[in-house]
């Protein structure tokens, strides 16, 4: 079994699904000849041709809009947006068309579209290149939002997304692209959408994280009896796994690199308060970025949640 990084795992998933299903097409800025800004699609245009791996103009709304039309009429498009901060230009297409197509047409049409985009901090890039605005998109009914935390989950989740009848926003943690290597099966497998995984079992406190924050949380929580949940799918949430863990441990800490206010952690905390408040021994704590724009590179380390902040939250909740 090959040891792959996330870039290689995503490339493998795309290649295998394009081989299996000739309806799968890729489009985006520089995805063809250059293989994408992080070389995730490298070699795919040479293998499958320019009619299935298409370089587009710099026009995010046009990329996603064209992909929605392709999806409605039978193709399985994969649209790449170079960074999540650039997806704001395509938000209208996702909010008013892709996520609503099934409901608007009363089920006559579906939108089997995958929008891939790097997201998150840790690479010291300029403005709009390190956004963690996943909560914006989780607020759209009809749009699934998926975040792998390593190469194995990246391949399995992407294959599941490519076969889903509805639109999926596939967020790829930029910091993890080449940081982690895992055993990734060559053969076909999927990681079901809407299902979280218990990354580490424990009984003292539940910690929920996703994307690159999972790696940081696993390291920070080593000295603690913590059960760590990797969400994998942000919308819809796997509430069964979350609530089962909280009822076992009685404590909850949520870690995300998006700003604190109205982040996805707030929704998780509210749901736990509504569904499992009698199991809680202490307050639900959130470790998140401050409510400011992602700063320029020199201040990046002061913005992203640190291991020390995660440990401080664990120490606080374990007092109860």
N, C-alpha and C positions, 0 to 999 in steps of 0.2 A: 504494500500500500504506500502510495507516494506521500511524502511530506511536502505540503504546499503552503504558500502564503495566500492571503485573501485575494490578491490580484489574480494569481494563477487559478484559484478555485472558481472565481467568477467567470474567468475566461473559459475554463473547462465546461462549466454549466452552460454557457451560451453556445459554445461549439457543439456540445452534445445535443442540445435541444434544437439547434438549427439543422443538424444532421437528421434528427428524428422527425421534425415537423417543418415542412418547407413553407409554412405560413409565417414563421418567425422571421422578422426583418429588424435590422438595427438602423437607427438614424440619430444624428446629432453632430455637433461641431467637432470635426477632426477625428471622428470615430473610425474612419476608414483607413486612409493612407498612413496617418500618424498613430493610429491605435488608441486614440483618446489621450487626454492630458496626463493620465497616470498609466497609460499603456495597458488598460484593462481589456481592450478589444483588439490588441495587437495580433496581426496575422489573420484575422477573420475575413477581411475584405479579399485578401489574396486567396483564401480558401473557398469563399462562398460567392465572390463576385460583387461588383459595385451596385448591382440591382437589389442586393439583399443587405448590404452594409453601406449606407449612404451618408456621405458627408453633406452637411447642410450649411446654409448661411447662419450667421450669428443672430438668431432670432428665436428666443426661447418660446414665445407664444406661438410662433409659426411651427416650431418643431412639435410641440405637444398637440397643437390644433390639427396638424396633418396626421399625427399618429392616432388621434381620436377617430378621424374619418376612416383611416385604414382599419382600425379595430372594429368599427361599426359594420364594415362591409367584408369581414371575414378573415383579415390578416391578424397576426399576433405581434404587433410592433413593440419594440423596446427602444424607448426614447432616452437618450442620455443628456442630462443637463450637467454642465461641467462642474458646478458647485451649487449647493443648496441655496445660497444667497441669490443666485441668478434665477432660481425657480419662481421668485416673486413675480417676474414678468410673465410667467405662465399660470399664475394662480387663478386668474379668471377662467382659463380653459379647464382647469381641474375642478374648480368650484361650481361653475355654471354649466359645464357640459359633461366631462368624463364621469364625475360622481353621480350625476343625475340621469344619465342616459337610460338606464334600465327603468327607473320610475317614470320618466317623461314619456317613454314609448310604451308603457304598460307591459313591459317584458318582451316587446317585439325585437328590441335590440339590446345587446350587452356591449360592454367596452373592455375586452380582454387586453388591456394596455399595461405595460410595466414602464414606469419612469425611474431610471437609475440615476442616482446622484451622490457624489461624495459629500459628506457633511461633518461638522464638528471641528474642534480645535486640536492643537498639538503639533501643527506643522509650520507655525510662524509665517503665515501667508497674509496678504493685504486684506483690506476691507471687503466684506461680502464673501470671502473665500473660506470662512470657518464658522458659518452660522449653525446654530442648533435650535432651529425654530420648528421642531417636529410637532409641537402642540397646535400650531396653526392648522396643519393638515389633518391632525386627529379630530378636529372639530367638524370635518366634512363627512356627513353620513354618505355611505356608498364608496368611500375611498379607504382601502386598507393601507396601513403604514407599517413597514417591516424594517427591522434593524438587526443584522447579524452581528455576532460578537467575536467571530473567528472564522477561519477558512471552512471548517466542516459545516457550520450552520449557514455560511454564505452560499455554498453550493446547493444545499438542500432547500433552503428557503427560496432561492432564486428559481430553482426548478419548479417548486410549488407555485410561485408567483406567475411564472410563464404559462402555467396550465390553468390558472384561475380565470373564471369567466368575467370577473370585474376588475376595475383598475387598481393597481398596486403601486404605491410609492416606495421604492426600495432604497433605503438610506445606507450608504456604505461609509463606515467610520474611517476617515482619511488616515488618522494616526495609526490605525491597525493594518493598513494595506500590506505593509511588509514587515511589521513588527513580530507577528506570531506565525509560527508554522505548526500545522497539525496534520495528522493522518487523514487524508481525504480519499474515500473509495473512488476508483475509476468507474465502477458500475453506477447505474441509475439509482438514486434514492431521493426522497423528499423529506423535508422537515415541515410538518403541517402548519399552515398559517393559523393564527389565533391561539397558539399553544406556547406557553412559557416552559422553561425547564429549570429544575433545581440544580444549580451549578455546584452547590456544596450543601450538604445536610448539616443541620445543627438544631439546638433546642432553646438557646438563650435569647435570641433576637432574630427577626427576619430583616434582611437587607435586600432591597429591590434596586436593580441597576440595569442599564442597557448600553449597547454600543461600546465605546472605548472606556466608559466608566466601569464596566464590569471588570476589566483587567485591573484597574486601579483599586476597586473595591475588594477583589479577591486578595490582593497583596496587603491592603490595610487591615483586613479583618482576620488575618492569620492567627493572631493571639486570642481571638474571641470565639465563643461557641455560637457562631452565627450561621443561620441558614440563608444562603444567598440565591436569589431568584434572578435569572436572566430572562427579561420579558420577551425578547425576540420579535414579537408582534405587539405594536403599540396601539393599534386600532384594527380589530377589536381586542380588548384586553382579556387575558385568561384569568377571570376573576376567581374561578374555582381553585386554581393553584395558589393565588395570592391569599385568599381568605383561609384556605386550609392551613397554610404556613403560619399566618398570624394567629389563628386559633390555637395552634400548637405552642408558639413561642410567647405570645402575649405582648410582644413589642415590635415596633416597625420603624426602620430608617429607610428613606428613599434617597437615592443619589442620582442626580442628572446634571449635565453640563449646560443645559439651557437656563435662562434667568429664572429666579425663584417664582415671581408672581405669575400666576396663571399657567405655570408649567404643568406638564403631565403629572408630576408628583402631587399637585393639589387635587387632581381628580381621583388619583389612587387613594389619597388620604381621606377624602370625603366619602368615598365608597366604603372604605374600611370602617370609618366612623358610623356609617349607616347600617352596615351589615354585620360588623363584628365588634362593636364597641364594648360589649360585656366581656369580651376576651382580653381586652387591652389592660395592661398593668400600668402604662405610662402614656405620655403624649406621643403622637406620631411626629417624628422629626424629619426634616428635609435638609439635605446638603446639596446646594445648587450654586450656580453662578449669580453674581449680583445683578440687580436690575439696571444694567447699563449696556451699551453697545459693546460687542466684542472689541477689545482694544487692539492697538497695533502691537507688533511682535514683542517689544521689550517688556510689555506689561502682561503678556499672555499668562505667565505662570501665576500672577496675582489674581487672575480672573477665574481660571479653571479650578474646580474642587480638588483639594489636595488630600493625600493620605492622612495628614494630621487632622484635617477637618472631619473626615469620615470617622476617625478614631475618637475625636472629641464628642461627636454625636452618639457613638456607641457607648462611651463612658457615661454620658448624660442619661440616656434612656435606661441603662442597666442599673441606675441608682434606685429605680422604682421596683 
